[in-house]
């Protein structure tokens, strides 16, 4: 059954795409109501979705309902989900799930009827649960672009209330082998949110749930489903990564099929900053590891531009290194070009300007250009769209009695402004800045 405003409507299915021929056109700013009944079989867990996975979680319900395709100034986004990136429409989700009363559910949104449900969402003494074999869980998730949930009869459910108005929910299997790690994870998660709030802008929802989904880690609005059995370090790292996606995916909802580096790379960059702070590493450049990884493909014959459609990379390796590490290096180098004093406030400006929207690379570029008063087109064009490398070398050092001449040579085809630190024989240092014509500006060095 599929109806538009109560009337039957023509539809067709092509692979996983359902196309509807509207009875009446839907004009900008207008609304229309659709009703659809659908049945689906929950598969044995495939990539991060399904039932009865290897960690024993009964249901990991992601990519589980007919999802609207985004239509905007860029046209339709009809790419099917094939296990990599995804994209959605900004919406208010009002979801009711009826399930056997033994199950605990965690997911996106705020539970509306905790007094009927219990299951750790409210003090056990306040629960007025109907004496029924099933419970209907009512969730509302405002201003999000997807809704994910997981259910299991053996879930433990802890809530950590933070000092900054956010409730963190931890939902994991009742298993003595993992309980200790899941309890220790909770303070790390709180600290991570507090760091990202400060550095990249405030998380606006009042709830976030870390749920043992049983397979890797995947981001969804207001929640993540992660594998629950690893080491504490691994658990912290994946939770930090997935929760940072609340900013770069959850709120800055870029079309990640087209620009996977804008969600994975930006998240990875922020993850380095958070882990550096959580574990008191105090590295000069927390994102240096990304550069090291990126260099592994920079000279590879399979190397492709970072902006390649996520589903069409030659290999998972080239997709992964491009999206996560070249993407993180993109931001790390950008902070070098414009200077940290400009970069971090501009990241917050980007967040507050573009959250709840679908920003593109050019939207991000304009925020940075205005903040830095620089032309950054050359940087975005070459780094995002091409495979040119940045490679400078000292080609000659000529010493005379009074002077030392150092010749710097550009070997790679991509230009950069160069900051050079010279240490003299007496141990003192001098900094030189070699500007770049294309930049039409200079970093203000302190
Ligand atoms: Zn990610």
Boltz pocket constraint, residues with backbone or C-beta under 6 A from the ligand:
constraints:
  - pocket:
      binder: B
      contacts: [[A, 241], [A, 242], [A, 245], [A, 263], [A, 264], [A, 267]]
      max_distance: 6.0
